[in-house]
Amino acid sequence: MSIDGLVTFVGLVVALFALATDSRRKALLLRRGVTLTLTVVFGAAVLYLELFSVWAPECGWEAEVCRVLVLDGDKPWITPQQAAFVLVLVWLGLVLLNLQGKALGTRHLPRLLALATALAEEKRFSELNRVIQPHLGLIAGVSSGALTASDAQKQAATALERLLYRQRGFVQFIAMERPKTAVEMMAVEGQIVFEFAEQILRTLAENTDSPLFTEVYENQNTVNVGYDFPDHNTYLSFLFGDARQAERLGAWEPVMEAALVYLAEAKDGAYQTYLSGTADRFQNEERWRDRTFVAIRYLDLMVGAAMRQGVHWHMWLFYTTHLTKSLLELYVDPRKDEEVFDEWPTRNAYLLSSIFGALTDWIEAIDRLPADSPHLVLQSNRAVTQNGNIPKSAIIALGDCLRQVLLADAVSDRFKRNLSEIVFRCIAKLPRDGDKRGFRESLVASVLAGGPMMQSDHLGELRGIFEREDHILRGRLKDFEEALDAAIDLARG
C-alpha cells in the first residue's frame, strides 16, 4: 500500500463515518477507548512501514533473524508496503469486531445516558430502542444495586431507567412497534415497572391495530384447561405463559378499565348504535377488532392460564360483572317485540353471551384440574367470595351477571332465556355427589342470591324462565328447583 492508497482508504473510512446516522456515530463512540487505542497503535505501525526506507534500522543480528526483520533488500519476504496493507486489514477487522460487541460496561453508562437523552429529545424512538435494547440488563442491574458501580454510574443508570420507563412517546412506540423490548422492560423487578406496564397495556387496549389484538386473534390453541401461549405471541406469552407475571403487574386493570371507559363514553354514540346492530357478521372476523370482545377474550386467556398454573388469586375476573352492567346500560334491541329466533339478536347480546360463556368455562374446568389444584379447595358452599379460588369466584360473578340480565327491561324475554339456559346447563354439568359437589351447591346458592349481595328481586323472573325450560334439563335440576322454591317462599316471608 502506497501513501496515496493509505490516504484514500482513510478518506473512505471518514466518509462512511460522516454518512452514518448521528445515533450510529454516537453509539460507536461509546466504545471509543478501544477503537482509539487500536487506531493509534496500528496507525503508527503503518506509518512506520510506509516510511521504512527512511528510518529503518540496520540489523546487526544473525542472518536468519535479519531476513525476517529487514523488509528491504534484493529479495525481501514481504515489502514494507505489503506489510502496511496487511496491518490496515487487521486494524479494520479488530475495529469491526469491537464495534460488533453488544455488551457495554458500567463505565459506559454516562455516555449512554447522554446519547439516549439526545435521541429522546429529538423523538427518534426507533434509534433510541436500537441503542438501548441490548443494555437493558446492565441498566437494571446497576440501578437496582445488583451490579457494582460508582456513584456517577448509578446515577446515570437511574436517570436512564426513568427516561426509558416514563417517556410517554417512547413507551407508546415500543408498545406498538417493539413488543420484545416492552416485555423485557416489564420483566424487571421494581416499582418503576408498574406504571410502565399500565401504560403499555392501556396503549395496546386502546388501539385496534395493536399487537395485542393480533395476538388475541391468533391465540386460539386450546389445551386441557385454557390455552397455550406460543413465543411468537410476545405479550401473551410473557404475561400468561407464566401467569405470575400477570398477577405481579396487575395485567387485568389497564385492559379492563380501558374497555369500561370505552363503554361509558359510548352512550348515545356510534358505538352504541353499532352494538345494537345484528350479530350476523360479528360472530366471525368482525369481533376480533371490537375492543370489548377482545377485552373479554383477554380476560378469558388470563384467568384460564392462572387457573391451570395454580395461581392463588381470582385475577379480577369480577370485571365480568362490571362489563355486564356497562353493556346492559347500552342495550337496545330494535326487534325486542318481534318474534326473533336468532341466538344473538344484537352484537351487544353476543358480547353478553361471551361473558357468560367465559364464566361457565371457568366453572366447568373443575373436571379437568389436577387433584392438588388450590382451585378445587372450597371454604364454603354458600354464595360468599373466596378470592384464591377461580371457579368459586366465577360462580359468584355468574350469579351477579344473571341477576342483572333478568332485571334488565331492555333485554327480550327470549334472550334472557338463552342466557339463563347457559347457567342451567352449567349447573347440570356439575357433580351432585363426591368431593366436587360443593361447586354445584355454591352455584345454585349464587344464582338464587344474585351473587354475593343476597338479593331476591330476580327470583320471580328466574322461576318463570325455569318453568318454560326443557323438561329433560329440568329433570336434571331437581335440586335447583327445590332450592328455588324454598328461596321464593323465604322471600315472601
C-alpha positions as CSV (number, residue, x, y, z in Angstrom):
1,M,0.0,0.0,0.0
2,S,1.4,3.4,-1.0
3,I,0.9,6.6,0.8
4,D,-1.7,7.6,-1.7
5,G,-3.5,4.3,-1.2
6,L,-3.4,4.8,2.6
7,V,-4.8,8.3,2.3
8,T,-7.6,7.0,0.0
9,F,-8.5,4.3,2.4
10,V,-8.6,6.6,5.4
11,G,-10.7,9.0,3.4
12,L,-13.3,6.3,2.7
13,V,-13.5,5.4,6.4
14,V,-14.0,9.0,7.3
15,A,-16.7,9.4,4.6
16,L,-18.6,6.3,5.8
17,F,-18.4,7.6,9.4
18,A,-19.8,11.0,8.2
19,L,-22.6,9.3,6.3
20,A,-23.7,7.3,9.3
21,T,-26.7,8.5,11.4
22,D,-26.0,10.6,14.4
23,S,-27.1,7.9,16.7
24,R,-24.9,5.3,15.0
25,R,-21.9,7.6,15.3
26,K,-22.5,8.2,18.9
27,A,-23.2,4.6,19.6
28,L,-19.8,3.7,18.0
29,L,-18.1,6.3,20.2
30,L,-19.4,4.5,23.3
31,R,-16.5,2.1,22.8
32,R,-14.1,4.8,21.6
33,G,-11.4,3.8,24.1
34,V,-10.6,0.5,22.4
35,T,-11.1,2.0,18.9
36,L,-8.8,4.9,19.5
37,T,-6.1,2.6,21.0
38,L,-6.2,0.3,18.0
39,T,-6.1,3.2,15.6
40,V,-3.1,4.9,17.3
41,V,-1.1,1.7,17.6
42,F,-1.8,0.4,14.1
43,G,-1.6,3.8,12.6
44,A,1.9,4.3,14.0
45,A,2.9,0.9,12.7
46,V,1.6,1.5,9.2
47,L,3.2,5.0,9.1
48,Y,6.5,3.4,10.1
49,L,6.3,0.8,7.4
50,E,5.3,3.4,4.8
51,L,8.5,5.3,5.7
52,F,10.5,2.2,6.3
53,S,13.2,3.1,3.8
54,V,13.8,6.4,5.6
55,W,14.2,5.4,9.2
56,A,14.5,1.6,9.2
57,P,17.5,0.5,11.5
58,E,20.2,-1.8,10.3
59,C,20.0,-5.4,11.6
60,G,23.2,-6.5,13.4
61,W,21.9,-9.9,14.4
62,E,22.1,-13.4,12.8
63,A,21.3,-13.6,9.2
64,E,18.0,-15.6,9.6
65,V,16.7,-13.1,12.1
66,C,17.5,-10.2,9.9
67,R,15.8,-11.9,7.0
68,V,12.5,-11.7,8.9
69,L,13.0,-8.2,10.3
70,V,14.6,-6.4,7.4
71,L,12.0,-5.7,4.7
72,D,14.2,-4.1,2.1
73,G,17.0,-5.7,0.1
74,D,17.2,-7.7,-3.0
75,K,14.6,-10.4,-2.1
76,P,12.5,-9.3,0.9
77,W,9.9,-11.9,2.1
78,I,7.4,-9.1,2.2
79,T,7.7,-5.5,1.2
80,P,7.0,-2.6,3.7
81,Q,4.0,-1.6,1.6
82,Q,2.6,-5.1,1.7
83,A,3.1,-5.3,5.4
84,A,1.3,-1.9,5.8
85,F,-1.6,-3.2,3.8
86,V,-1.9,-6.3,6.0
87,L,-1.8,-4.2,9.2
88,V,-4.6,-1.9,7.8
89,L,-6.8,-5.0,7.2
90,V,-6.0,-6.3,10.7
91,W,-6.9,-3.0,12.1
92,L,-10.1,-2.8,10.2
93,G,-11.1,-6.3,11.3
94,L,-10.3,-5.6,15.0
95,V,-12.3,-2.3,14.9
96,L,-15.3,-4.0,13.3
97,L,-15.1,-6.8,15.9
98,N,-15.0,-4.3,18.7
99,L,-18.0,-2.4,17.3
100,Q,-20.0,-5.7,16.9
101,G,-19.7,-6.3,20.6
102,K,-23.1,-5.6,22.2
103,A,-22.1,-5.6,25.9
104,L,-21.2,-2.3,27.5
105,G,-19.6,-1.9,30.9
106,T,-20.7,0.3,33.7
107,R,-18.2,2.9,32.7
108,H,-20.2,3.5,29.5
109,L,-23.4,4.4,31.3
110,P,-22.9,8.2,31.5
111,R,-22.2,8.3,27.7
112,L,-25.1,6.1,27.0
113,L,-27.3,8.4,29.1
114,A,-26.2,11.4,27.0
115,L,-26.9,9.6,23.8
116,A,-30.4,8.3,24.9
117,T,-31.4,11.8,26.2
118,A,-30.5,13.3,22.8
119,L,-32.4,10.8,20.9
120,A,-35.5,11.0,23.2
121,E,-35.5,14.9,22.9
122,E,-35.5,14.5,19.1
123,K,-38.2,11.8,19.3
124,R,-36.1,9.4,17.4
125,F,-37.6,6.4,19.2
126,S,-36.6,3.7,16.7
127,E,-32.9,4.6,17.0
128,L,-33.3,5.0,20.8
129,N,-34.6,1.5,21.0
130,R,-31.8,0.1,18.8
131,V,-29.2,1.7,21.0
132,I,-30.5,0.9,24.5
133,Q,-32.2,-2.5,24.0
134,P,-29.0,-4.6,24.2
135,H,-28.1,-2.9,27.5
136,L,-31.4,-3.1,29.4
137,G,-30.0,-5.7,31.7
138,L,-26.9,-3.6,32.6
139,I,-29.1,-0.5,33.3
140,A,-31.5,-2.5,35.5
141,G,-28.6,-4.2,37.3
142,V,-26.8,-1.0,38.2
143,S,-29.9,0.9,39.1
144,S,-31.1,-1.8,41.5
145,G,-27.6,-2.2,43.0
146,A,-27.2,-5.8,41.8
147,L,-24.1,-4.7,39.9
148,T,-21.2,-2.9,41.4
149,A,-20.7,0.7,40.1
150,S,-19.6,4.1,41.1
151,D,-22.0,6.8,42.3
152,A,-21.8,8.5,38.9
153,Q,-22.6,5.3,37.1
154,K,-25.5,4.5,39.4
155,Q,-26.9,8.0,38.9
156,A,-26.6,7.5,35.1
157,A,-28.4,4.2,35.3
158,T,-31.2,5.6,37.4
159,A,-31.6,8.5,35.0
160,L,-31.7,6.1,32.1
161,E,-34.3,4.0,33.7
162,R,-36.5,7.0,34.4
163,L,-36.1,8.2,30.8
164,L,-37.0,4.9,29.3
165,Y,-39.9,3.9,31.6
166,R,-41.5,7.3,31.7
167,Q,-41.0,9.0,28.4
168,R,-44.6,8.6,27.1
169,G,-43.7,8.8,23.4
170,F,-41.1,6.1,23.7
171,V,-43.4,3.9,25.8
172,Q,-46.2,4.2,23.2
173,F,-43.7,3.5,20.4
174,I,-42.3,0.3,21.9
175,A,-45.8,-0.9,22.9
176,M,-47.0,-0.8,19.3
177,E,-43.7,-1.4,17.4
178,R,-41.2,-3.2,19.6
179,P,-43.0,-5.8,21.8
180,K,-39.8,-7.7,22.7
181,T,-38.4,-4.5,24.2
182,A,-41.6,-3.9,26.1
183,V,-41.8,-7.3,27.7
184,E,-38.1,-7.2,28.5
185,M,-38.6,-3.9,30.4
186,M,-41.8,-5.3,32.1
187,A,-39.8,-8.3,33.4
188,V,-37.6,-6.0,35.5
189,E,-38.4,-6.1,39.2
190,G,-39.0,-2.7,40.7
191,Q,-41.6,-0.1,41.5
192,I,-41.0,1.8,38.3
193,V,-42.3,-1.1,36.2
194,F,-45.9,-0.9,37.4
195,E,-46.7,2.4,35.9
196,F,-44.8,1.5,32.7
197,A,-46.8,-1.8,32.3
198,E,-50.0,0.1,32.9
199,Q,-49.1,2.5,30.0
200,I,-48.1,-0.4,27.7
201,L,-51.2,-2.4,28.2
202,R,-53.6,0.6,28.1
203,T,-51.9,1.7,24.8
204,L,-52.4,-1.8,23.4
205,A,-56.0,-2.0,24.6
206,E,-57.0,1.4,23.1
207,N,-55.6,0.6,19.6
208,T,-57.4,-2.0,17.5
209,D,-54.3,-2.2,15.2
210,S,-52.0,-3.1,18.2
211,P,-50.1,-6.3,18.5
212,L,-52.4,-7.3,21.4
213,F,-55.5,-7.6,19.1
214,T,-53.4,-9.7,16.6
215,E,-52.1,-12.0,19.4
216,V,-55.6,-12.5,20.9
217,Y,-56.9,-13.4,17.5
218,E,-54.1,-15.8,16.8
219,N,-54.0,-17.4,20.3
220,Q,-56.9,-19.9,19.9
221,N,-54.9,-23.0,20.5
222,T,-56.6,-24.7,23.5
223,V,-55.0,-27.1,25.9
224,N,-56.6,-29.2,28.7
225,V,-57.6,-26.1,30.7
226,G,-57.2,-22.7,29.0
227,Y,-54.8,-22.0,26.1
228,D,-51.2,-22.4,25.1
229,F,-49.2,-19.3,24.5
230,P,-46.5,-19.7,21.8
231,D,-43.4,-17.4,21.8
232,H,-44.5,-15.5,18.7
233,N,-47.4,-14.0,20.7
234,T,-44.9,-11.9,22.6
235,Y,-47.2,-10.2,25.1
236,L,-49.5,-13.1,25.8
237,S,-46.5,-15.5,26.1
238,F,-44.8,-13.2,28.7
239,L,-47.9,-12.4,30.7
240,F,-49.8,-15.7,30.6
241,G,-47.1,-18.2,29.8
242,D,-46.2,-17.7,33.4
243,A,-49.4,-16.1,34.8
244,R,-47.5,-14.9,37.9
245,Q,-46.2,-12.1,35.7
246,A,-49.8,-11.0,35.0
247,E,-50.6,-11.2,38.7
248,R,-47.4,-9.3,39.6
249,L,-48.2,-6.5,37.2
250,G,-52.0,-6.4,37.7
251,A,-52.3,-7.0,34.0
252,W,-56.1,-7.1,34.2
253,E,-56.6,-3.5,35.2
254,P,-55.4,-1.4,32.2
255,V,-57.2,-3.6,29.6
256,M,-60.4,-3.9,31.5
257,E,-60.5,-0.3,32.6
258,A,-59.9,0.8,29.1
259,A,-62.9,-1.3,28.0
260,L,-65.1,0.1,30.7
261,V,-64.2,3.7,29.8
262,Y,-64.9,3.0,26.2
263,L,-68.3,1.6,27.0
264,A,-69.1,4.6,29.4
265,E,-68.3,7.0,26.6
266,A,-70.5,5.1,24.1
267,K,-73.9,6.2,25.4
268,D,-76.0,7.7,22.6
269,G,-73.0,7.4,20.3
270,A,-71.9,5.5,17.3
271,Y,-70.6,2.5,19.2
272,Q,-74.0,2.0,21.0
273,T,-75.6,2.1,17.6
274,Y,-73.1,-0.4,16.4
275,L,-73.8,-2.7,19.3
276,S,-77.5,-2.6,18.6
277,G,-77.0,-3.9,15.1
278,T,-77.3,-7.5,14.0
279,A,-74.6,-10.0,15.0
280,D,-74.6,-11.9,11.7
281,R,-71.1,-11.0,10.7
282,F,-69.9,-10.0,14.1
283,Q,-69.5,-13.7,15.2
284,N,-66.9,-14.3,12.5
285,E,-64.0,-11.9,11.8
286,E,-65.6,-8.7,12.8
287,R,-65.4,-9.4,16.5
288,W,-61.6,-9.6,16.6
289,R,-61.4,-5.8,16.0
290,D,-64.0,-5.0,18.7
291,R,-62.4,-3.6,21.8
292,T,-65.0,-5.0,24.2
293,F,-64.8,-8.5,22.8
294,V,-61.0,-8.5,22.8
295,A,-61.1,-7.4,26.4
296,I,-63.4,-10.3,27.3
297,R,-61.1,-12.8,25.4
298,Y,-58.0,-11.3,27.1
299,L,-59.6,-11.8,30.5
300,D,-60.6,-15.4,29.5
301,L,-57.0,-16.2,28.4
302,M,-55.5,-14.7,31.6
303,V,-57.9,-16.4,34.0
304,G,-57.6,-19.8,32.3
305,A,-53.8,-19.6,32.5
306,A,-53.8,-18.6,36.2
307,M,-56.2,-21.5,37.0
308,R,-54.2,-24.1,35.1
309,Q,-50.9,-22.9,36.7
310,G,-52.3,-22.8,40.2
311,V,-52.0,-19.1,40.7
312,H,-53.8,-18.5,44.0
313,W,-55.8,-15.4,43.0
314,H,-59.0,-14.7,41.1
315,M,-57.2,-12.4,38.7
316,W,-60.1,-9.9,39.0
317,L,-62.5,-11.9,36.9
318,F,-65.1,-9.9,38.7
319,Y,-64.6,-7.3,35.9
320,T,-67.2,-9.5,34.1
321,T,-69.9,-8.1,36.4
322,H,-68.8,-4.5,35.6
323,L,-68.8,-5.3,31.8
324,T,-72.2,-6.8,32.1
325,K,-73.5,-3.7,33.8
326,S,-72.0,-1.4,31.2
327,L,-73.3,-3.5,28.3
328,L,-76.8,-3.6,29.7
329,E,-76.8,0.2,30.1
330,L,-76.2,0.4,26.3
331,Y,-78.5,-2.4,25.4
332,V,-81.0,-1.6,22.7
333,D,-82.8,-4.4,20.7
334,P,-84.7,-2.9,17.8
335,R,-86.5,-6.2,17.3
336,K,-87.3,-6.9,21.0
337,D,-91.0,-7.2,20.5
338,E,-90.7,-9.2,17.3
339,E,-90.6,-13.0,17.0
340,V,-86.8,-13.3,16.6
341,F,-85.1,-16.7,16.7
342,D,-81.5,-15.5,16.4
343,E,-79.3,-16.9,19.1
344,W,-77.8,-13.4,19.5
345,P,-80.3,-10.7,18.4
346,T,-77.6,-7.9,18.5
347,R,-73.8,-7.5,18.8
348,N,-74.3,-6.4,22.4
349,A,-76.1,-9.7,23.0
350,Y,-73.2,-11.6,21.5
351,L,-70.8,-9.8,24.0
352,L,-73.1,-10.7,26.9
353,S,-73.2,-14.3,25.8
354,S,-69.4,-14.3,25.6
355,I,-69.1,-13.2,29.2
356,F,-71.5,-15.9,30.3
357,G,-69.6,-18.5,28.2
358,A,-66.2,-17.5,29.8
359,L,-67.7,-17.7,33.3
360,T,-69.2,-21.1,32.8
361,D,-66.0,-22.4,31.2
362,W,-64.0,-21.4,34.3
363,I,-66.5,-23.2,36.5
364,E,-66.7,-26.3,34.4
365,A,-62.9,-26.5,34.3
366,I,-63.0,-28.2,37.8
367,D,-63.3,-31.6,36.0
368,R,-60.0,-31.0,34.2
369,L,-57.9,-29.6,37.0
370,P,-55.3,-31.7,38.8
371,A,-56.4,-33.2,42.1
372,D,-53.9,-31.0,44.0
373,S,-55.0,-27.7,42.4
374,P,-55.8,-25.0,45.0
375,H,-58.8,-24.1,42.9
376,L,-60.5,-27.3,44.0
377,V,-60.5,-26.3,47.7
378,L,-63.8,-24.8,48.8
379,Q,-64.1,-22.9,52.1
380,S,-67.9,-22.6,51.9
381,N,-70.7,-23.8,49.7
382,R,-72.6,-20.6,50.2
383,A,-72.7,-17.5,48.0
384,V,-69.7,-15.9,49.5
385,T,-66.4,-14.9,47.9
386,Q,-63.2,-16.9,48.1
387,N,-60.5,-14.8,46.4
388,G,-58.0,-17.6,46.0
389,N,-60.4,-19.9,44.1
390,I,-61.1,-19.1,40.5
391,P,-64.1,-21.4,39.9
392,K,-65.7,-20.2,43.1
393,S,-65.1,-16.6,42.1
394,A,-66.6,-17.3,38.7
395,I,-69.7,-18.8,40.4
396,I,-70.2,-15.6,42.5
397,A,-69.7,-13.4,39.4
398,L,-72.1,-15.5,37.3
399,G,-74.9,-15.2,39.9
400,D,-74.4,-11.4,39.8
401,C,-74.4,-11.2,36.0
402,L,-77.5,-13.4,35.6
403,R,-79.5,-11.2,38.1
404,Q,-78.5,-8.1,36.2
405,V,-79.8,-9.6,32.9
406,L,-83.0,-10.8,34.4
407,L,-83.8,-7.4,35.8
408,A,-82.9,-5.5,32.6
409,D,-86.1,-4.2,30.9
410,A,-84.3,-3.7,27.6
411,V,-83.4,-7.4,27.1
412,S,-86.0,-9.5,25.4
413,D,-87.6,-12.5,27.3
414,R,-86.2,-14.8,24.6
415,F,-82.6,-13.7,25.2
416,K,-83.0,-13.8,28.9
417,R,-84.0,-17.5,28.5
418,N,-80.9,-18.1,26.3
419,L,-78.5,-16.7,28.9
420,S,-80.4,-18.5,31.7
421,E,-80.1,-21.8,29.9
422,I,-76.4,-21.3,29.7
423,V,-76.4,-21.1,33.5
424,F,-78.9,-24.0,33.9
425,R,-76.7,-26.3,31.8
426,C,-73.6,-25.3,33.7
427,I,-75.4,-26.4,37.0
428,A,-76.4,-29.6,35.4
429,K,-72.9,-30.5,34.4
430,L,-71.5,-30.1,37.9
431,P,-71.5,-33.2,40.1
432,R,-74.2,-33.7,42.6
433,D,-72.1,-36.2,44.6
434,G,-68.5,-36.6,45.6
435,D,-65.7,-34.2,46.5
436,K,-66.7,-31.6,44.0
437,R,-70.4,-31.4,44.8
438,G,-69.7,-28.2,46.7
439,F,-69.3,-26.3,43.4
440,R,-72.8,-27.2,42.3
441,E,-74.2,-26.2,45.7
442,S,-72.3,-22.9,45.5
443,L,-73.6,-22.2,42.0
444,V,-77.1,-22.9,43.0
445,A,-76.7,-20.6,46.0
446,S,-75.1,-17.8,43.9
447,V,-77.8,-17.9,41.2
448,L,-80.5,-17.7,43.8
449,A,-78.8,-14.9,45.8
450,G,-77.8,-12.9,42.7
451,G,-74.1,-13.1,43.6
452,P,-72.7,-12.0,46.9
453,M,-75.3,-9.4,47.7
454,M,-78.0,-11.8,48.8
455,Q,-80.8,-10.3,46.7
456,S,-84.2,-11.9,45.9
457,D,-85.7,-9.4,43.4
458,H,-84.9,-11.5,40.4
459,L,-86.4,-14.8,41.7
460,G,-89.8,-14.3,40.2
461,E,-88.3,-13.8,36.7
462,L,-86.0,-16.7,37.2
463,R,-88.8,-19.0,38.2
464,G,-90.9,-18.0,35.2
465,I,-88.0,-18.8,32.9
466,F,-87.2,-22.1,34.6
467,E,-90.8,-23.3,34.2
468,R,-90.6,-22.8,30.4
469,E,-87.3,-24.8,30.2
470,D,-87.0,-28.1,28.5
471,H,-88.4,-30.9,30.7
472,I,-85.3,-33.0,30.3
473,L,-83.0,-30.3,31.5
474,R,-85.4,-29.6,34.4
475,G,-85.3,-33.2,35.3
476,R,-81.5,-32.9,35.9
477,L,-82.1,-29.8,38.1
478,K,-84.4,-31.1,40.8
479,D,-82.0,-29.8,43.5
480,F,-82.0,-26.3,41.9
481,E,-85.8,-26.3,41.6
482,E,-86.3,-27.3,45.2
483,A,-83.8,-24.6,46.3
484,L,-85.5,-22.0,44.1
485,D,-88.9,-22.7,45.6
486,A,-87.5,-22.5,49.1
487,A,-85.8,-19.2,48.3
488,I,-89.1,-17.8,46.9
489,D,-91.1,-18.9,49.9
490,L,-88.4,-17.3,52.2
491,A,-88.5,-14.0,50.2
492,R,-92.3,-13.9,50.6
493,G,-91.9,-14.2,54.4
